[in-house]
Amino acid sequence: MKPLLASLLITPLFTLLSSAITLAEVRTQVIEYQQGDAVLQGFLAYDDEIQGKRPGVMVVHAWKGLGDYEKQRAKQLAELGYVAFAADIYGKGIRPTTNEEAREQATIYRSNRRLMRDRAQAGLQVLQQYPLTDGNQVAAIGYCFGGGTVLELARSGAPVAGVVSFHGNLDTPNPADAQAIKGRVLVLHGAADPLVPDEQVDAFKREMNYANVDWQMVMYGNAVHSFSDPNAGNDPSTGVAYNEKADQRSWAAMNRFFAELFR
């Protein structure tokens, strides 16, 4: 067991707070769990018409915390046949409503990558231990802040088949940690994203190549930060905007990646 994994203090409560049929076959659950002394609250979705265990996908939220957007992505993944768990990095009840609050929360974890990794590991364990999940076939995806988080999860040596970053930050304080990556890496990046400059992209490429990681990067022309989120607005000049083509193409790229991972 990796030292990082051994240090993770997690007490899954698997406390079912609510359950509802959100679509014809998709059921959802709100699940409380712990990392150390912190109480976290995630969102799980699965198709109850599928028999037996299936691969699991963890979803990590953007900088405003776990919300409707990530829950909808979890439902979409459930429709594709996965057990999907939208993890909570910030903690129960911590859901920033302004950019200032979001920046404050995100900075806590971006400045403490060990804590970021531990919180991601806690969510991954909930997903792996869920009765319908094939614990040997799990992956993680993340959006913006969450994209950087799943990359850190991979760098921690976590037992994931692969991770997918949607318009996430690519930097890390310890590039050599990439040598611990066990699975494959897919980065889906807006080519015009001002929040992830070319220097950061180039450093990430060097990091992955030096560690001999099985990695891919797809860049979408004219796409800026948050290109997959319809709530991001439609003005690319702000540096944050929705791009329908990039959204659709990146989701399709993720599907192809998973088909390769879980065949």
C-alpha angles and dihedrals in degrees: 000000000000115000089239092055092046091053094053110109106202131161108183108209095184085201108174107219099171141356128192142159104246097175134010094283105005119101124189135201134188107221129194118208138156142238109191106315094335119106112216130190120208136176124233129195133183141159108251093200092068113092123222133357123330139179117289130222124197118209120206119202133236123253097287091063134245109337145143094297095059091041090055090051089051090053091050090052090049089054088055090057103263131121100241125198121187102206128212115228099172102048139253112317095007103121112145116219100189133049090244092055091045092050090051093051096043091049091058090064100032088056092046108044092172090061091044090053093046092052091049091047090053091056091045091055091052089053094045093049096047107114095237095050124096094224092203092059111056135135136176134221129188141185124223102313086016092054090058089045095056089048088055089048089056092046089054090066094249116171097252124138090217147335131221124204118200110199090327131154113266102198126109132179092226111042091174088069088077087081087074093059109121102181139043127285130218121185118192106195138179107234090213096045107137092190092062103044126199091258090061091047092050092048090051091052091052091048094052094044094048090052092045092234121173095241141157134191125196117192122200117211118236091008119129133187119318091016092157097054117087088199091064094085130238105267110100090184088076090061092241121078145130118258113191096199093049090046093053095041094048092050089050090049090052090051092052090048092052092047087058094045098047104035 
